[in-house]
Amino acid sequence: MHFSPNYKNDSTIYGIGSAGSEIYKSSDGGKTWSTIAIPQAEIFKQYINEQYDFNTSIRLFYYVYQSRILKTIVALVAAAISYVVLGWLNLSKKLPLSKIQLQILGSLGVFIASALVLFV
């Protein structure tokens, strides 16, 4: 619900209550309502009226989640780099873990830490 800035004089209220692109307007303080149809943007009409193929779905998914996808890729690259570096350092001689355990746990820790930094 949204009240007109001049509600005291015109008693106009606007409301949204449907899944479509409609706004409801009352000029008598909410006793009666009329519907105002809002035209949809042309881009949405294009997506709604055409059938999706796989490539269109992927492009739309990437457009909506672009920043999250890029942040996840950065976290995965950091984990891959840490996997290689931990294997190169030979820390398994100093810790009670095998080399593969150290690499996996270390890269998992780096992935979680970098994802927390990037997403929070």
N, C-alpha and C positions, 0 to 999 in steps of 0.2 A: 504494500500500500504506500502511496505517496500523495501527500496533500499539496495542493496548489500553493505557491508562495503567497497568493492573494486569497487564501481560503476564507478568511473572515468576510470578504465581500462577494466572492463568486461560489463558495461552497463546493468546489470541484475537487474530486478525489480520483486518482488513477490507481488501477490495480492490475496485477498479472496473476492469472489463475489457470492457464491452460498450457499444454505442451506445444501448441502451435505458436505462431507469431502474431498474437493478438494482445491488445491492451484494452482494459475495460475502463470506462469513464463514467463518472456520476457527477451531475451538475446540481444535485439537490441534497448533498450531504450523505449519499449512500442509499437513498430510498429506491431509486431506479438506476439502472445501468445500461449503457450502450457499448457496443463493440467497435473498436478501432482496429482495422486490419493493418499490419505493418508488412510491407513487401520485403521478401527475403533478398539477400544479396545475390548477385548473379553467380558468384562462385559456388554458393551452396546449392543453388538450383541446378547447376551443372553436375555436381556430385550426386545430388539426389536423383536426378532424372536418368543418368546413365548407369549402366550396370558396371560394377567394379570388376576389373580383372586383377590378377595377382600383383602386377607391377603398380597399378594405381593404389592398391591397398598398402603396399610397402612404402610408396612415396608419401602417402597420407600419414602412415604411422611414423615415418621418419620426421615429417614436418611437425607433428604434434609433440613427439618425444625427443627432438633433436638434442637439446641440452643434456638430458639424462643419458642418452646413448653415448654422447661424446665424453661425459664424465666417467661412465663405466669403462669406456675404451682406455682412458687415461689410467684408471685404477688397474686394469688388466695389464697394461704395458709396464706400469711400476712393479707389479707382481712378477712379471716375466723377467724383468731386469734383476730383481732381487733373487730370483731362482738361480739365474746364471752366476751372479756375484757370490751367493752363499755356497755354490758348488766350487767356485774357484778359490775361496778363502780357506778351505780345509779345516773348518771349525769342528768337524766331527772328532778330531783327535783330542780336543779340549772339552767336549761336551759328551754326556752319555747317550748320544743319539747317532744313528747311522747317517751317512751323508744324504741319502734320499729323504729320510725323515726330517732332517734339518732344513733341506731345501723346500720341502712341501709346507712344513709348518711356518717357516720364515716367510715364504711368498704369500701364504694365506694371511698371515698377520699383516704384511704390508698391504695386501689388497683390502682387508677390512679397515685398516687405519686410513688409507687413502680414500676409500669410499666414504667413511665417516667425515673426513675433512671436506670432501667435495660436495656431499649431499646435505650436510647439516649447516 
